[in-house]
Structure formats: structure tokens, C-alpha cells
Amino acid sequence: MRVDGIMNKPVQTCRPDDSLQYAAQLMWDHDCGCVPVCSSDGVRRTIGVITDRDICMGALFQGKPLQELRVGDAMARQLLACRPESSLREAEQAMRDA
């Protein structure tokens, strides 16, 4: 089986200046647990990833409503990627190696 067989399509994205509430709503609406974060400088490139766990931990430790917190403050900046045509075995091995 390949990665494209289990990935969500189309891919939903957010920007670092979006609220955590917006990112959480995207995940809820599209039944996914993470969203790539793309630059907001006009050039669409992936600069991070935000997960449902990042949102929960950000809310817990900041003690503020999600609409007051920014994706850029909670996202992971170290990225690990694979291609849609990669096998699940290859994707799993990449995660293990990282």
C-alpha cells in the first residue's frame, strides 16, 4: 500500500498567523489530526506542521482561548516528509529513523 491510499485529499493548510481555533476547526471539519503550515509571504511553501496535540498543549500551558493563540507559536518547525507514491513501509521507516 502507498501513502496516497491513506492520506487526506485535498490537503488542508493554515498559516502561522492563523489562530489555533482556526486550525482546530480545519481538523474537525476535515477529520484529520494535523495540518501543514504554509508561509504567508506570498510564496506557498511548507514551513511547519500543527497537530491536535500541539493545539491542546498550547491551550493548556498558555491558559488563553484558542482564538487568542497563533499557529506559529505552537507549530513544529522540523519537518519530515514523504511522497504520495512512497510505500507505507518507507514512510514508517523514515519516522522510525527520525
N, C-alpha and C positions, 0 to 999 in steps of 0.2 A: 504494500500500500504506500501511496505517496502523500506528502504533506498537503497537497491541494485537495485531497479527498476528505480531509477533516478540518480544513481552515474555513473561517467565516469569510464570505464574499458577498458584496464588496467590502473591503476593509474600511472601517470607520476610523477617523483620526481626530485628534484635537491639537490645540496649540498650547504653548507654555503659559500664555496669559489667560487661558480659559479657566473657569472656576472648577473646583473639584466636583461641585454639584453637576455641572455640565458633563464632565467625564463619567460620573456615576450614572447619569441619565442615559448616556450613549450605551454604556454597558448593559443597563437594564433593558433598553429598547431593542438591542441587537443581540441579547443573550450571549455576551462574551465577558471574559474576566480581565481583559487587558486591551489597551488601545495605544497604538503608536502615537508619539507626539512629534508633530512636524513643525519646522521652523515657520515663523510668521514674518519673515523678511522678504517675502515675495518669491523666494526660491523654495519649492516644495521638496524638502529633504528631511529624513527621519533623524531626530536629534535625541530621542529618548523613548521611554515606554512608561505608561502608568497602569498599575494593576488595581483591582478592587482592594487588595490588601494595603497597598500604598495609600489609598483613599481613607480606609479605616484607621490606619496608624496615624496619618496626618491629622485627621479629625480628633482622635483621642489625645495626642500629645500637644496639639495647638489649642485645643479647647475652644474652638471657634466654629460657627456654622460653615458648612461646605461652600456656600456661595461667597464667603469671605476669603477662602483659601485658593491659591493658584496651583495649577497643574505643575508649573515649573519648579515649585518648592517641594513637591513630593515625588516627582518622577525619577526613575532610574536613568542615568546617563550612559552607562556602559551597556552597549548593545551586542547581542548575539543573534545572528540571522541565518536563515537557510533559504533555499529557493523552493517555489511551489512544486517543482518536479523532483525534489530530493525525496529519498525514501524516509519512512519514519525511523528506520534504524539509523540512518545518517543523522537525522535531527536529534534523536535520543543520544547518540554518541557525542555530538557537539555539546549538548547540555551537560553530559557527564564530564567531559573534558574541561569545561569551564567551571 
